[in-house]
Amino acid sequence: MTKMAVLGAGSWGTALANTAAENGTEVHLWTHNPKQADEINQNHTNARYLPNAKLIQTLTATSDMTSAVAGADIVLNVVPTKAVREVAKELAKTLELLDHTVILAHATKGLEQGTYKRISEMLAEEVPVQRRSALAVISGPSHAEDVIKHDLTAVTIASTDDEAAKLLQKVLSNRHFRTYTNHDLLGSELAAALKNIIAIGSGALTGLGYGDNAKAALLTRGLVEMRRLGQAMGAQPETFLGLSGIGDLIVTGMSKNSRNYRAGMALGEGKTLAAVQEDMGMVIEGVNTTKAVYDFATQYKVDMPITAAIYRVLYEGLFIPDAIDELMSRPLKSES
């Protein structure tokens, strides 16, 4: 039997762990909170992150990293971006102590604040190559709230190691949750981070009272910007037309289950960014990602007007209706 450790018992980590456990995999879900581990083990619930959801009884949780990782074939990191390095350092020490090598995967969507590094880059820096046989990323249109209810879902597993990708594919796939594979780790991670920016913009349009036409235009032109930057940085353009790109963009940019969309909606309704972040109580990955991508666009000389407008709203206090006016008044051009 394949054994899997999932690090991070938020909504997405719990949903992925539960999916693998339902498929017969031995799964140990690690959380830094012992009380949360007790709730999962005793009540088979994670009420804070997945209200009203019942978890499979074979899924076990622990706040002890060694217990979670011992004997694991796969370690899946699903902690927020800001916690990735800290958890990866602890994982590296644990793997060294256990003298153990694992497939190291993640399902976190963001870029490191300050360094702008992707999640796989952080993991590769903190976990020695002797302790990981492969790196992989899971991405795609997948709200945890829907996955836990067995809503039909399809995601991508990106890795340059075919065998690792196929094992993850086998562990996670079932009648409700379908996985595909690709080799474009860079493109999959970039798309997963970039779509959060566009989702903030889409939410803001909703908050201002705009309809489907406006959001469709924003998502479509936002995808153009995502693909432009991805290509400039070395990603495969077709990745942005798949589940990691347009698929994730649609679900994140059109649903109130998305934190980034809800944050944008609150901004459109007139709330300040500080108030939105305080009210949300969870990480809004798109806020930090916007600054990183704004700087990337400058570095790689890529035209990203939507991203630049959202950056100015978040970091320079530009009034959202003024940002919209500026975008709609740009010189006319061909679609490309």
N, C-alpha and C positions, 0 to 999 in steps of 0.2 A: 504493500500500500504506500502511495506517495504521501509524504508528510510535508506540511506547509506551515510556516509561521507568518502571521500577518501582524505588522507593527503599526499600531494606531487604531483605536476603537471608536473613531468618529463614525459618521453615517456611512461614508464610502468604504472605509476599512471593514466595518461590520458587515455591510452588504456583500462585499466580495468574499469575506471569510465564510459567511453563511452559505453563499452559493457553492463554494468549493466543498464545504462540509456536507451539503445536501447531495453532492455528487459522489460521496463516499470517501473523500480525502480526509485524512486525519489533520485537523486544523487547530492550531493554538493561536489565540488572538491576544496580543500583548497590549497592555495599557499601563500608563504610569500611575493610574488611580486604582488602588486596591479595592475601594468600595464599588467602582464600576465593574471590576472583575467579579466580585462577589454577586452583583446583580445579574450579570450574564450567566454565571454558573448556577445560581440558585433559582432565579425567576425566568431565565431564558428571554430576557428583554434588555433593551438599551434605551430606556425611556427618554433620556435627554436628547439623543440624536435621531432615534427612529421611533417616535411615539406610536403606540398601538401595534407595533410589529412583534411577532412571536418568532424567536430564533430556534433553529433546530437544536435538539437536546445534546447532540454529539459535539457541538461546537463548545470548546472550553476556552476560558480566558485566564490570564495570569498577569500579575504585575512584576514577575521575575523574568528578566530577559533570558537568562540561561535556561530556565525551564521551557520557555517558548521555542527557543532556537535549537535545543539539543536534538540531534538526529534529523533535522529538517532537510529536505531536498531543495525546497524553495523558500526564500525569505522575501516577502512582499512588503515594501515600505509604503505606508499610506498616511504618514503624518503630514501636517501642514508644512509648507516650504520653509518657514522660519525655524522649524524644529528638525529639519532633515539632518543637518551636520551633527547636532548634539546626539541624536538617536543613532546616526551612522557610526559615530565614535564609540558609543557604547556597544553597538553590534560588533564592531571590529575587535574590541577587547574580548567580547564573549566568544567569538569564533576562534580567536587565538587561544583562549583558555581551553576550548573544546577540541582544538586541533581539527577544525571542521571546514569544509568547502561547500558553498551553496550556489544555486542560481539566484542572483540578486535582481529583483524586479521592483518597480514602483508604479504607483497610480496617482501621483501627485501632480497637479497642474499649476506650474508657476515658475518663476525665475528668482534666484537668490538676490536679496536686496543688497546693493552695494557692488557686488562682483558681477551680477547679471548672469551667473552660471546656471546651466540647466540642471535638473535634478540628477540625471545620470552622471554628469560631471562631478557633482558634489560627492555622490556615492563612490565614484571611482577614486576620488582623492582620499576619502576617509577609510575605505575598506580595501586592504591590500589585495592585489591581483591573485596572490596565492590562496586567498580565502573565498574567491568568487570564480565560478566556472564560466559565467556569462552575465551580461546585463540586458535587461528588457524593460519595456514600458507598456503599460495598459492604458489606452485612451479611446475616446469615442463618446457618442451621445448616450449618457448613462446616469440619470439621476438615481441616487441611492434609494430615494423614497419609492421609486417605481420598480427598481430591481428587487427589492425586498418583497414586493407584492407580486412578483413573477410577471410583471409587464414584459412584453417582448422587447428584447434589447440585443443590439449587436455592437461589438467593440473591436478594436485592433490591438494585436500584440506585436510590438516592433522589437526586433532584435537581429543582430548580425549572426547570431548562432541559431541555426534552424532547429536543432534538437531541443534547445531550451524553449524556443517559441512553441514548438509542437507539444512539449510536456505541459506548459502553461495552458495551451489550447485545450488539451485533454482534461486537465484539472477543472477548468472553469465552464466548459461548454455543456449545455443541456437543451431541453426543448424550449426553455424560456430565454436562455442566454447564449447567444451565438458569437463565436470569436473567429476573426480572420488574422492572418499574419502578414507582415511586411518587413523589409530590411532597413527602412528609413527611420532610425532612432531620432536623428536630428529633426527631421520634418515633423514627426509625430509629437515630439516634445514642444517644438515651437508652436505648432498649431494649437495644442492644448493650452498653452499660455496666452497666445495672441487673441484667441476668441473671447477671452474674459474681458478684454478692453472693449470690443465691439458690443458685448452684452451690456456693459454699463451704458453705452450710448443708446442701445435699443430700449433699455428700461427708462432712460431719461425721456425718450420720445413718448413712451406710454404715460409717464408722469405728467407730461405737458398736454396730454390729450390727443396726440396724433394717432392715426390709425394704421391699418395693415400696409397700405402703400408705402408710408414713410419707413416702417420697419423693414419691409422687403428691400427697399432701395439701400438702406443702411447696411443690412447684412450682406447684400450682393457686392456693394462697393467695398465693404470691409474685407470680404474674402479676397478681393483683388489685392488689397494692401497686404494681407497676410501672405499671399502667394509671392508677391514681389519681394518681400523681405526674406522669405524662406529661400527663394532661389538665389538671392544675393549672398546668403550665408552658406549655401551649399546643399540645401535640401532638395528633394525631388518634387517637382511641381505637382505631379499627380497625387501626392499625399494630401494636398490641400483640397482635392476634389473627392476625397474618400471620407470614411467615418471619422478619422482624426481631425479632418478639416471641416468641410461643410456640414457633416453630420453633427459634430459637437457644437459648431457655431449655431445651427438651427435650434438645438435643444436648450443651449445656454442663453441664446438671445431672444427666446420667445416664451420662456416659462418662469413663473413665480417661484418654482423650486430652486432656481438659480440665485445664489447670493449676489452675484454681480448684477444680474438683471434687477433684483429687488433694490440694490443699492442705487442703481441708476434711476429707478422709478422714484425713490425718495428724493434724490437730488432734483429730478424734474418737478417734483411737487413743492420744491422750495427749501428743503432741509439743507443744512450745512454738511460738509463732508465729515467733520468731527462728530456731529450729532448722529449721522448715519452709522459711522463706525461704532459708536457707543451703543446705539440701539441694536445693531446686528448681533453683537456678542460673539461673532465668529469671524474668522479671517476672510477678508475680501481680497482675493488674490489679484484681481484685475487692477487695483489701485497701485500697488507696487510695480506690477508688470507694465503699466502705462509709462512710467518714468524710464524703465529699462528699454522699452521698445522705441520710445521717443529718441533716446540716445543712440540706439542701434540704427535708426533711420538716418540720423545725421552721419554716423560713422560710415555706413555703407552707401550713402547718397541715394536713398530710396524715397520716392515721393509717397507720403502717407498722410494726406490731409485730415482724414477722420481721426486718426490716432493723435495727430498734433492738436486738433481741436479739443479732444477729450483731455489731453495732457494740460492744456491751458485752462480748462474748466476745473480740473482737480488740483492743479498746483499753482495757478496764477489767478484764480478767482474770476475767470471769464464768465459772464452771464450766459447761461445755456442758450436762450433765444438768440443772443448775438452770435454765438458760435454757429448756430444753424444758419443764420442769415449769411455769414461769411462763406460757409460751405456751399450754399445754394447760389451764391453770387460769383463763384469762381469763373474764370474764363471758360467758355464753352469749348469742348474738345470731342474727339472720337472716343468710343468706348474701347478700352484696352487695359 
